[in-house]
């Protein structure tokens, strides 16, 4: 009986640490993507429309995260849903930053500083 309790406690601790890692990963990705978007807008790689669309995508991911964390527990399914959305967002940031559409005024400002 005692062994069962120890095993259950160990499993609960492992699940909790895995979810904490998942939360940390989600938050780190969120911060990195926000930084990439702001840098792309600042140096002219993103047009105003691209910037707005990418920010809207980030807002959607934040809403997914808010709903997932509302009950105080981030399930494996919720984590994967958020993580997949972040992977897609990262791909979109890369595509928009390298598509040779530039914000000329911002690029000029960035180069003259």
C-alpha positions, 0 to 999 in steps of 0.5 A, a space after each residue: 500500500 505504501 509503495 502505491 502511494 509513493 508511486 502515485 506521488 512520483 507520477 503526480 510530481 513528474 506530471 506537474 514538472 512536465 506541465 511546468 516545463 510546458 508552460 515555460 516553453 510556451 511563455 519563452 516561445 511567446 516572448 521570442 516571437 513578440 521580439 522577432 515581430 517588433 524587430 521586423 517592424 522596426 527594421 522595415 522587414 514587415 509592412 504595416 499589414 504584415 505586422 498587424 496580421 502577425 500581432 493578431 495571430 499572437 493575440 489568438 495564441 494568447 487567447 488559447 493560452 488564457 483559456 487553457 490556463 483558466 482552470 489552473 491546469 495545462 493539459 497535454 492536449 492543450 499544450 500541444 494545441 498551443 505549441 502547434 499554433 506557435 510553430 505555425 506563427 513562427 513559420 509565418 513570421 519567417 515567411 513575412 520577414 523574408 518575402 522582400 516586402 519592405 516598409 521603405 520609410 522604416 528601413 530608411 530610418 533603421 539604416 540612418 541611425 
